[in-house]
């Protein structure tokens, strides 16, 4: 099965694939200061969040102690929400 967007995969059973963050309870929560965005970008962010909610990829959480701001990147004439996971990968393989 090939899927190019979250809307291509609605209703995937969480028993098939599920991601959970196992955080050490001794770790102190980190919260970034909330960033303000231009109204144009807020609309883009809300549309992307609505797509992910509709596909069941994310769920709303209230009073989260962990907070990271959204990163928007201009790609091919469109704005996209970008994950910073690539920046945290090791640059060199370990022998």
N, CA, C and O atoms as CSV, one atom per row, in Angstrom:
chain,resi,resn,atom,element,x,y,z
A,1,UNK,N,N,0.845,-1.175,0.000
A,1,UNK,CA,C,0.000,0.000,0.000
A,1,UNK,C,C,0.891,1.238,0.000
A,1,UNK,O,O,1.790,1.366,0.831
A,2,UNK,N,N,0.639,2.129,-0.917
A,2,UNK,CA,C,1.357,3.391,-0.966
A,2,UNK,C,C,0.407,4.501,-0.570
A,2,UNK,O,O,-0.730,4.558,-1.039
A,3,UNK,N,N,0.869,5.360,0.273
A,3,UNK,CA,C,0.060,6.497,0.710
A,3,UNK,C,C,0.929,7.737,0.635
A,3,UNK,O,O,2.065,7.744,1.108
A,4,UNK,N,N,0.392,8.770,0.043
A,4,UNK,CA,C,1.152,10.001,-0.134
A,4,UNK,C,C,0.724,11.068,0.849
A,4,UNK,O,O,1.402,12.088,0.976
A,5,UNK,N,N,-0.375,10.867,1.544
A,5,UNK,CA,C,-0.833,11.843,2.529
A,5,UNK,C,C,-1.640,11.109,3.593
A,5,UNK,O,O,-2.069,9.977,3.373
A,6,UNK,N,N,-1.853,11.749,4.752
A,6,UNK,CA,C,-2.650,11.112,5.809
A,6,UNK,C,C,-4.068,10.778,5.367
A,6,UNK,O,O,-4.654,9.810,5.851
A,7,UNK,N,N,-4.631,11.575,4.444
A,7,UNK,CA,C,-5.999,11.306,4.001
A,7,UNK,C,C,-6.100,10.023,3.183
A,7,UNK,O,O,-7.198,9.501,2.988
A,8,UNK,N,N,-4.964,9.506,2.699
A,8,UNK,CA,C,-4.956,8.242,1.966
A,8,UNK,C,C,-5.063,7.041,2.904
A,8,UNK,O,O,-5.248,5.915,2.444
A,9,UNK,N,N,-4.949,7.269,4.214
A,9,UNK,CA,C,-4.928,6.164,5.172
A,9,UNK,C,C,-5.904,6.366,6.331
A,9,UNK,O,O,-5.510,6.180,7.482
A,10,UNK,N,N,-7.151,6.736,6.077
A,10,UNK,CA,C,-8.057,6.935,7.221
A,10,UNK,C,C,-8.421,5.596,7.868
A,10,UNK,O,O,-8.526,4.571,7.195
A,11,UNK,N,N,-8.606,5.633,9.147
A,11,UNK,CA,C,-9.099,4.473,9.865
A,11,UNK,C,C,-8.132,3.316,9.998
A,11,UNK,O,O,-8.569,2.174,10.143
A,12,UNK,N,N,-6.830,3.567,9.954
A,12,UNK,CA,C,-5.873,2.481,10.164
A,12,UNK,C,C,-5.977,2.035,11.618
A,12,UNK,O,O,-5.945,2.851,12.539
A,13,UNK,N,N,-6.099,0.753,11.799
A,13,UNK,CA,C,-6.240,0.181,13.128
A,13,UNK,C,C,-4.965,0.431,13.931
A,13,UNK,O,O,-3.882,0.043,13.490
A,14,UNK,N,N,-5.069,1.081,15.119
A,14,UNK,CA,C,-3.869,1.340,15.926
A,14,UNK,C,C,-3.175,0.067,16.399
A,14,UNK,O,O,-2.018,0.121,16.816
A,15,UNK,N,N,-3.855,-1.078,16.344
A,15,UNK,CA,C,-3.202,-2.326,16.729
A,15,UNK,C,C,-2.176,-2.769,15.699
A,15,UNK,O,O,-1.281,-3.555,16.009
A,16,UNK,N,N,-2.301,-2.266,14.465
A,16,UNK,CA,C,-1.347,-2.619,13.416
A,16,UNK,C,C,-0.067,-1.818,13.591
A,16,UNK,O,O,1.030,-2.375,13.566
A,17,UNK,N,N,-0.209,-0.521,13.767
A,17,UNK,CA,C,0.960,0.335,13.969
A,17,UNK,C,C,0.595,1.427,14.962
A,17,UNK,O,O,-0.452,2.064,14.850
A,18,UNK,N,N,1.463,1.630,15.921
A,18,UNK,CA,C,1.207,2.602,16.973
A,18,UNK,C,C,2.533,3.125,17.477
A,18,UNK,O,O,3.480,2.359,17.656
A,19,UNK,N,N,2.608,4.422,17.706
A,19,UNK,CA,C,3.846,5.003,18.213
A,19,UNK,C,C,3.578,5.605,19.589
A,19,UNK,O,O,2.631,6.369,19.773
A,20,UNK,N,N,4.403,5.260,20.522
A,20,UNK,CA,C,4.267,5.784,21.874
A,20,UNK,C,C,5.636,6.261,22.339
A,20,UNK,O,O,6.644,5.592,22.110
A,21,UNK,N,N,5.669,7.402,22.985
A,21,UNK,CA,C,6.927,7.917,23.517
A,21,UNK,C,C,7.100,7.409,24.946
A,21,UNK,O,O,6.279,7.688,25.819
A,22,UNK,N,N,8.154,6.679,25.165
A,22,UNK,CA,C,8.458,6.189,26.504
A,22,UNK,C,C,9.464,7.164,27.117
A,22,UNK,O,O,10.661,7.102,26.835
A,23,UNK,N,N,8.964,8.050,27.946
A,23,UNK,CA,C,9.775,9.106,28.531
A,23,UNK,C,C,10.123,8.724,29.965
A,23,UNK,O,O,9.272,8.270,30.730
A,24,UNK,N,N,11.371,8.915,30.304
A,24,UNK,CA,C,11.823,8.644,31.662
A,24,UNK,C,C,11.109,9.607,32.609
A,24,UNK,O,O,11.206,10.820,32.422
A,25,UNK,N,N,10.400,9.110,33.612
A,25,UNK,CA,C,9.673,9.990,34.536
A,25,UNK,C,C,10.577,10.961,35.296
A,25,UNK,O,O,10.107,11.971,35.819
A,26,UNK,N,N,11.877,10.653,35.355
A,26,UNK,CA,C,12.804,11.542,36.059
A,26,UNK,C,C,13.212,12.746,35.208
A,26,UNK,O,O,13.808,13.691,35.725
A,27,UNK,N,N,12.899,12.723,33.918
A,27,UNK,CA,C,13.271,13.836,33.034
A,27,UNK,C,C,12.378,15.044,33.283
A,27,UNK,O,O,11.173,14.921,33.500
A,28,UNK,N,N,13.001,16.203,33.245
A,28,UNK,CA,C,12.266,17.445,33.433
A,28,UNK,C,C,11.630,17.867,32.106
A,28,UNK,O,O,12.326,17.895,31.091
A,29,UNK,N,N,10.337,18.197,32.078
A,29,UNK,CA,C,9.692,18.615,30.834
A,29,UNK,C,C,10.314,19.891,30.267
A,29,UNK,O,O,10.739,20.778,31.007
A,30,UNK,N,N,10.354,19.958,28.939
A,30,UNK,CA,C,10.875,21.130,28.242
A,30,UNK,C,C,9.732,21.731,27.437
A,30,UNK,O,O,9.057,21.024,26.689
A,31,UNK,N,N,9.519,23.002,27.584
A,31,UNK,CA,C,8.462,23.688,26.839
A,31,UNK,C,C,9.049,24.926,26.189
A,31,UNK,O,O,9.598,25.795,26.866
A,32,UNK,N,N,8.928,25.001,24.871
A,32,UNK,CA,C,9.367,26.191,24.169
A,32,UNK,C,C,8.334,27.294,24.362
A,32,UNK,O,O,7.154,27.021,24.581
A,33,UNK,N,N,8.784,28.530,24.280
A,33,UNK,CA,C,7.871,29.659,24.345
A,33,UNK,C,C,7.005,29.641,23.086
A,33,UNK,O,O,7.517,29.442,21.985
A,34,UNK,N,N,5.696,29.849,23.244
A,34,UNK,CA,C,4.786,29.817,22.109
A,34,UNK,C,C,5.149,30.907,21.113
A,34,UNK,O,O,5.288,32.078,21.468
A,35,UNK,N,N,5.298,30.497,19.864
A,35,UNK,CA,C,5.648,31.414,18.788
A,35,UNK,C,C,4.376,31.909,18.104
A,35,UNK,O,O,3.441,31.136,17.895
A,36,UNK,N,N,4.341,33.197,17.756
A,36,UNK,CA,C,3.218,33.750,17.008
A,36,UNK,C,C,3.510,33.640,15.514
A,36,UNK,O,O,4.641,33.850,15.076
A,37,UNK,N,N,2.481,33.310,14.739
A,37,UNK,CA,C,2.602,33.178,13.302
A,37,UNK,C,C,1.692,34.179,12.613
A,37,UNK,O,O,0.703,34.629,13.192
A,38,UNK,N,N,2.029,34.531,11.362
A,38,UNK,CA,C,1.165,35.384,10.546
A,38,UNK,C,C,-0.145,34.625,10.275
A,38,UNK,O,O,-0.166,33.395,10.285
A,39,UNK,N,N,-1.220,35.359,10.035
A,39,UNK,CA,C,-2.532,34.733,9.826
A,39,UNK,C,C,-2.516,33.732,8.670
A,39,UNK,O,O,-3.185,32.701,8.737
A,40,UNK,N,N,-1.762,34.026,7.614
A,40,UNK,CA,C,-1.665,33.101,6.479
A,40,UNK,C,C,-1.085,31.767,6.934
A,40,UNK,O,O,-1.567,30.707,6.534
A,41,UNK,N,N,-0.068,31.818,7.756
A,41,UNK,CA,C,0.578,30.590,8.226
A,41,UNK,C,C,-0.282,29.856,9.246
A,41,UNK,O,O,-0.249,28.627,9.305
A,42,UNK,N,N,-1.043,30.580,10.043
A,42,UNK,CA,C,-1.946,29.935,11.008
A,42,UNK,C,C,-2.969,29.084,10.263
A,42,UNK,O,O,-3.278,27.970,10.685
A,43,UNK,N,N,-3.494,29.607,9.154
A,43,UNK,CA,C,-4.466,28.856,8.354
A,43,UNK,C,C,-3.841,27.579,7.794
A,43,UNK,O,O,-4.500,26.540,7.752
A,44,UNK,N,N,-2.593,27.642,7.368
A,44,UNK,CA,C,-1.885,26.470,6.829
A,44,UNK,C,C,-1.677,25.436,7.934
A,44,UNK,O,O,-1.891,24.243,7.722
A,45,UNK,N,N,-1.262,25.895,9.103
A,45,UNK,CA,C,-1.034,24.991,10.235
A,45,UNK,C,C,-2.338,24.313,10.649
A,45,UNK,O,O,-2.364,23.102,10.871
A,46,UNK,N,N,-3.423,25.090,10.755
A,46,UNK,CA,C,-4.710,24.515,11.154
A,46,UNK,C,C,-5.213,23.497,10.141
A,46,UNK,O,O,-5.778,22.474,10.524
A,47,UNK,N,N,-5.014,23.765,8.844
A,47,UNK,CA,C,-5.443,22.823,7.808
A,47,UNK,C,C,-4.678,21.506,7.924
A,47,UNK,O,O,-5.270,20.435,7.798
A,48,UNK,N,N,-3.376,21.578,8.162
A,48,UNK,CA,C,-2.568,20.368,8.290
A,48,UNK,C,C,-2.950,19.586,9.552
A,48,UNK,O,O,-3.018,18.357,9.527
A,49,UNK,N,N,-3.194,20.294,10.641
A,49,UNK,CA,C,-3.614,19.630,11.881
A,49,UNK,C,C,-4.968,18.959,11.690
A,49,UNK,O,O,-5.178,17.845,12.171
A,50,UNK,N,N,-5.892,19.623,10.993
A,50,UNK,CA,C,-7.204,19.028,10.722
A,50,UNK,C,C,-7.073,17.745,9.911
A,50,UNK,O,O,-7.790,16.778,10.169
A,51,UNK,N,N,-6.156,17.720,8.922
A,51,UNK,CA,C,-5.929,16.509,8.126
A,51,UNK,C,C,-5.419,15.373,9.008
A,51,UNK,O,O,-5.888,14.240,8.900
A,52,UNK,N,N,-4.457,15.677,9.881
A,52,UNK,CA,C,-3.893,14.644,10.750
A,52,UNK,C,C,-4.907,14.141,11.774
A,52,UNK,O,O,-4.932,12.950,12.086
A,53,UNK,N,N,-5.745,15.040,12.302
A,53,UNK,CA,C,-6.803,14.627,13.230
A,53,UNK,C,C,-7.826,13.745,12.526
A,53,UNK,O,O,-8.244,12.724,13.074
A,54,UNK,N,N,-8.239,14.133,11.302
A,54,UNK,CA,C,-9.240,13.367,10.552
A,54,UNK,C,C,-8.737,11.966,10.212
A,54,UNK,O,O,-9.515,11.012,10.197
A,55,UNK,N,N,-7.448,11.843,9.941
A,55,UNK,CA,C,-6.869,10.536,9.611
A,55,UNK,C,C,-6.612,9.702,10.860
A,55,UNK,O,O,-6.322,8.510,10.756
A,56,UNK,N,N,-6.714,10.316,12.046
A,56,UNK,CA,C,-6.481,9.587,13.290
A,56,UNK,C,C,-5.008,9.431,13.630
A,56,UNK,O,O,-4.650,8.588,14.453
A,57,UNK,N,N,-4.139,10.240,13.001
A,57,UNK,CA,C,-2.702,10.155,13.265
A,57,UNK,C,C,-2.321,10.837,14.559
A,57,UNK,O,O,-1.345,10.454,15.204
A,58,UNK,N,N,-3.082,11.839,14.941
A,58,UNK,CA,C,-2.798,12.578,16.171
A,58,UNK,C,C,-4.085,12.716,16.960
A,58,UNK,O,O,-5.177,12.548,16.417
A,59,UNK,N,N,-3.956,13.018,18.226
A,59,UNK,CA,C,-5.123,13.300,19.059
A,59,UNK,C,C,-4.811,14.509,19.929
A,59,UNK,O,O,-3.657,14.788,20.254
A,60,UNK,N,N,-5.861,15.209,20.293
A,60,UNK,CA,C,-5.696,16.432,21.069
A,60,UNK,C,C,-5.329,16.105,22.514
A,60,UNK,O,O,-5.872,15.178,23.114
A,61,UNK,N,N,-4.402,16.880,23.055
A,61,UNK,CA,C,-3.955,16.708,24.431
A,61,UNK,C,C,-4.120,18.044,25.141
A,61,UNK,O,O,-3.737,19.085,24.607
A,62,UNK,N,N,-4.678,18.019,26.321
A,62,UNK,CA,C,-4.838,19.249,27.098
A,62,UNK,C,C,-3.769,19.325,28.180
A,62,UNK,O,O,-3.400,18.315,28.778
A,63,UNK,N,N,-3.289,20.510,28.418
A,63,UNK,CA,C,-2.334,20.777,29.492
A,63,UNK,C,C,-1.049,19.969,29.365
A,63,UNK,O,O,-0.568,19.396,30.342
A,64,UNK,N,N,-0.506,19.930,28.175
A,64,UNK,CA,C,0.753,19.215,27.968
A,64,UNK,C,C,1.902,19.981,28.624
A,64,UNK,O,O,1.979,21.205,28.519
A,65,UNK,N,N,2.782,19.264,29.291
A,65,UNK,CA,C,3.967,19.890,29.888
A,65,UNK,C,C,5.097,19.976,28.870
A,65,UNK,O,O,6.030,20.761,29.039
A,66,UNK,N,N,5.016,19.178,27.821
A,66,UNK,CA,C,6.037,19.162,26.772
A,66,UNK,C,C,5.469,19.938,25.590
A,66,UNK,O,O,4.358,19.656,25.141
A,67,UNK,N,N,6.214,20.902,25.088
A,67,UNK,CA,C,5.707,21.729,24.001
A,67,UNK,C,C,6.828,22.057,23.030
A,67,UNK,O,O,7.904,22.491,23.441
A,68,UNK,N,N,6.578,21.851,21.737
A,68,UNK,CA,C,7.520,22.237,20.685
A,68,UNK,C,C,6.737,22.986,19.620
A,68,UNK,O,O,5.643,22.566,19.240
A,69,UNK,N,N,7.278,24.071,19.144
A,69,UNK,CA,C,6.613,24.867,18.126
A,69,UNK,C,C,6.650,24.176,16.771
A,69,UNK,O,O,7.534,23.367,16.487
A,70,UNK,N,N,5.678,24.514,15.952
A,70,UNK,CA,C,5.599,24.027,14.582
A,70,UNK,C,C,6.664,24.743,13.748
A,70,UNK,O,O,6.936,25.925,13.959
A,71,UNK,N,N,7.257,24.028,12.814
A,71,UNK,CA,C,8.232,24.625,11.902
A,71,UNK,C,C,7.655,24.551,10.491
A,71,UNK,O,O,7.415,23.460,9.973
A,72,UNK,N,N,7.431,25.718,9.865
A,72,UNK,CA,C,6.941,25.765,8.499
A,72,UNK,C,C,8.109,25.983,7.548
A,72,UNK,O,O,8.995,26.798,7.804
A,73,UNK,N,N,8.093,25.234,6.436
A,73,UNK,CA,C,9.150,25.326,5.437
A,73,UNK,C,C,8.507,25.513,4.070
A,73,UNK,O,O,7.555,24.810,3.730
A,74,UNK,N,N,9.020,26.458,3.285
A,74,UNK,CA,C,8.524,26.663,1.924
A,74,UNK,C,C,9.193,25.650,1.006
A,74,UNK,O,O,10.415,25.649,0.857
A,75,UNK,N,N,8.376,24.778,0.383
A,75,UNK,CA,C,8.893,23.768,-0.538
A,75,UNK,C,C,8.025,23.753,-1.783
A,75,UNK,O,O,6.808,23.592,-1.695
A,76,UNK,N,N,8.637,23.917,-2.923
A,76,UNK,CA,C,7.966,23.851,-4.215
A,76,UNK,C,C,6.737,24.753,-4.271
A,76,UNK,O,O,5.688,24.352,-4.776
A,77,UNK,N,N,6.866,25.957,-3.758
A,77,UNK,CA,C,5.790,26.930,-3.816
A,77,UNK,C,C,4.682,26.734,-2.796
A,77,UNK,O,O,3.675,27.442,-2.840
A,78,UNK,N,N,4.848,25.782,-1.872
A,78,UNK,CA,C,3.847,25.523,-0.833
A,78,UNK,C,C,4.519,25.592,0.529
A,78,UNK,O,O,5.736,25.446,0.652
A,79,UNK,N,N,3.707,25.817,1.538
A,79,UNK,CA,C,4.199,25.736,2.914
A,79,UNK,C,C,3.913,24.343,3.437
A,79,UNK,O,O,2.826,23.806,3.225
A,80,UNK,N,N,4.891,23.751,4.122
A,80,UNK,CA,C,4.730,22.433,4.716
A,80,UNK,C,C,5.223,22.458,6.150
A,80,UNK,O,O,6.171,23.169,6.484
A,81,UNK,N,N,4.562,21.667,7.000
A,81,UNK,CA,C,5.049,21.508,8.365
A,81,UNK,C,C,6.197,20.513,8.308
A,81,UNK,O,O,6.072,19.447,7.704
A,82,UNK,N,N,7.297,20.854,8.926
A,82,UNK,CA,C,8.509,20.043,8.843
A,82,UNK,C,C,8.846,19.460,10.211
A,82,UNK,O,O,8.673,20.108,11.244
A,83,UNK,N,N,9.324,18.239,10.191
A,83,UNK,CA,C,9.789,17.593,11.405
A,83,UNK,C,C,11.285,17.855,11.545
A,83,UNK,O,O,12.012,17.855,10.552
A,84,UNK,N,N,11.734,18.072,12.748
A,84,UNK,CA,C,13.153,18.318,12.984
A,84,UNK,C,C,13.904,17.036,13.310
A,84,UNK,O,O,15.059,17.095,13.732
A,85,UNK,N,N,13.276,15.880,13.124
A,85,UNK,CA,C,13.931,14.618,13.440
A,85,UNK,C,C,15.220,14.433,12.649
A,85,UNK,O,O,16.186,13.865,13.159
A,86,UNK,N,N,15.241,14.914,11.391
A,86,UNK,CA,C,16.450,14.751,10.577
A,86,UNK,C,C,17.644,15.455,11.207
A,86,UNK,O,O,18.776,14.988,11.085
A,87,UNK,N,N,17.400,16.566,11.873
A,87,UNK,CA,C,18.500,17.304,12.487
A,87,UNK,C,C,19.104,16.574,13.673
A,87,UNK,O,O,20.255,16.823,14.032
A,88,UNK,N,N,18.341,15.673,14.288
A,88,UNK,CA,C,18.804,14.977,15.477
A,88,UNK,C,C,19.447,13.626,15.160
A,88,UNK,O,O,19.888,12.921,16.067
A,89,UNK,N,N,19.503,13.263,13.872
A,89,UNK,CA,C,20.153,12.006,13.489
A,89,UNK,C,C,21.662,12.153,13.579
A,89,UNK,O,O,22.195,13.244,13.376
A,90,UNK,N,N,22.354,11.060,13.883
A,90,UNK,CA,C,23.818,11.124,13.878
A,90,UNK,C,C,24.322,11.412,12.463
A,90,UNK,O,O,23.765,10.913,11.485
A,91,UNK,N,N,25.364,12.207,12.365
A,91,UNK,CA,C,25.910,12.567,11.060
A,91,UNK,C,C,26.819,11.479,10.505
A,91,UNK,O,O,26.952,11.345,9.288
A,92,UNK,N,N,27.434,10.715,11.366
A,92,UNK,CA,C,28.333,9.652,10.936
A,92,UNK,C,C,27.883,8.339,11.550
A,92,UNK,O,O,27.411,8.290,12.686
A,93,UNK,N,N,28.040,7.276,10.773
A,93,UNK,CA,C,27.712,5.959,11.296
A,93,UNK,C,C,28.724,5.524,12.341
A,93,UNK,O,O,29.900,5.876,12.257
A,94,UNK,N,N,28.281,4.780,13.302
A,94,UNK,CA,C,29.183,4.271,14.331
A,94,UNK,C,C,29.765,2.934,13.870
A,94,UNK,O,O,29.028,2.102,13.342
A,95,UNK,N,N,31.065,2.708,14.055
A,95,UNK,CA,C,31.664,1.431,13.621
A,95,UNK,C,C,31.223,0.274,14.494
A,95,UNK,O,O,31.634,-0.864,14.266
